[in-house]
Every structure is written in C-alpha cells, then in structure tokens.
Amino acid sequence: MKIDPTVLDVKKTYEIMSYSVIPRPIAWVSTVSSKGINNLAPYSYFTPICNMPMIVGFSLGRKGKGKKKDTLVNIESTKEFVINMVTEALAEAMNKTATAYPPHIDEFKKANLTPAKSEIVAPPRVDESPISMECRLKQVLEFGEDAKFHNFVVGEVVMVHIKEEFVSDDRIMAARLDIIGRLGSRENLYCRTTDMFKI
Ligand SMILES: Cc1cc2nc3c(=O)[nH]c(=O)nc-3n(C[C@H](O)[C@H](O)[C@H](O)COP(=O)(O)O)c2cc1C
C-alpha cells in the first residue's frame, strides 16, 4: 500500500502519524501565564534534539478555529517552560491535565499535583515527576496552514532535576523510572517501559 499524503485530510494524516511513530515519549509541559497562572498539559510529539547544549522540542496543534493552545501562548509570552516526565502512577493525573480548560484554570489544582519551585525559570515543576527539565525558549517554528497549523517549540534545558532514588553510581536507573509512552491516539493507549530487551 502506498499513500500520498497530499490527498489525505488532516484526520487521516494524524492517524498515520500517531499510529506509526510509536511509542512516543510524553512531555508534560508546565508553563505560567503572563497573569501568573500555572498551566500543565501533555505533548507526545516530543523529542530530544541536541545533547550539548541540551536542546529539546515538542509540537503543538491548534484548538478549534486555529486558536493557540494555552501552553504556546504562555511560552511565547514568558519564553520559559518545564518538561516533566510521566510515570504510570501519574498517568491518570496527566490525562486530567489534557482537558481543554480555559486559561484561568490551574491544571496542577485540577489534577491534585504539587507545583515545586524551579531553580532558574518561573514555571513550577511537577513535584511528583521523577525527572523535570527547566527550559528556556530558543525558537518557535510554524508548519501547515490555517487551523491545521502546528508549532514546534524548541527549548534549551537550563536545569535538570532527578529524584535521588532513581540515580545509582551517577547514572539514571531508567528501568526503575516506570515512564510511560503514548501509542496511537483513538483508543487512548499507552505502553510501559518495563518490558525491555538488550542487543
Ligand atoms: C498523552 C497525550 C499526548 C498529547 N500530545 C499532544 C501533542 O503532541 N500535540 C498537541 O497539540 N496536543 C497534544 N495533546 C492534547 C493536549 O494535551 C490538549 O490539547 C491540552 O488541552 C492542551 O492544553 P493547553 O491549552 O493548556 O496547552 C495530547 C494529549 C494527551 C493525553
């Protein structure tokens, strides 16, 4: 089967992307609005980009009528964000923060999560997360047209927080983190990172 993306609608292209590029890590992005309200939302179009300096990126679609999501509005205004990693124990809370709440709603409160003070940036970390990366905005790229616009946010990691219990001999014990990945999209499927094999 061959598929020419130019003849597909956005629903179908999203389906192909989200069912092919799996599992996807989840950037649980905390930001703060210009009015000082905390915001938290998951983004699975997320990738590391560069190690030295540490650069990461994630991609946001638009709300209905092409309106920017709160995360993007906040990052464009404050130039800062934090990426928190999501464990299985945090999955339900993470899912709650994906609700399209209006900007004056603090998702930390809605999901019963603890905002922890960051070292360098203003947005708080998710205290319950095993790893958080404080980031400064480098670039916002635009793709697509009209309401199909996607923005790719590129940030430099300026501080990393790792819970001590997941570090041994100066290395992150990845197998112990229990971080989850996002599969597909329609059935809200996720995967664990505990079933590993070695090559
Ligand atoms: C696991 C998961 C991954 C998601 N990944 C993305 C993504 O990569 N891009 C996107 O635009 N929305 C994604 N969403 C949807 C956003 O989290 C959702 O639109 C959210 O309400 C945005 O919140 P905000 O307006 O506070 O930024 C995802 C949702 C879930 C549950």
The ligand as a Gaussian input file, in Angstrom:
#p B3LYP/6-31G(d) Opt

LIG

0 1
 C       -0.846000      11.717000      26.080000
 C       -1.258000      12.956000      25.339000
 C       -0.420000      13.491000      24.386000
 C       -0.784000      14.661000      23.696000
 N        0.069000      15.136000      22.750000
 C       -0.234000      16.278000      22.099000
 C        0.661000      16.801000      21.111000
 O        1.730000      16.249000      20.847000
 N        0.301000      17.960000      20.484000
 C       -0.874000      18.609000      20.789000
 O       -1.145000      19.656000      20.211000
 N       -1.726000      18.137000      21.720000
 C       -1.442000      17.001000      22.382000
 N       -2.297000      16.514000      23.329000
 C       -3.506000      17.290000      23.658000
 C       -3.204000      18.453000      24.631000
 O       -2.646000      17.961000      25.840000
 C       -4.533000      19.208000      24.931000
 O       -4.956000      19.853000      23.743000
 C       -4.448000      20.184000      26.077000
 O       -5.750000      20.622000      26.436000
 C       -3.616000      21.403000      25.759000
 O       -3.618000      22.204000      26.918000
 P       -3.177000      23.729000      26.953000
 O       -4.189000      24.528000      26.134000
 O       -3.238000      24.044000      28.423000
 O       -1.803000      23.818000      26.385000
 C       -2.010000      15.317000      23.990000
 C       -2.873000      14.760000      24.954000
 C       -2.514000      13.588000      25.611000
 C       -3.444000      12.989000      26.642000

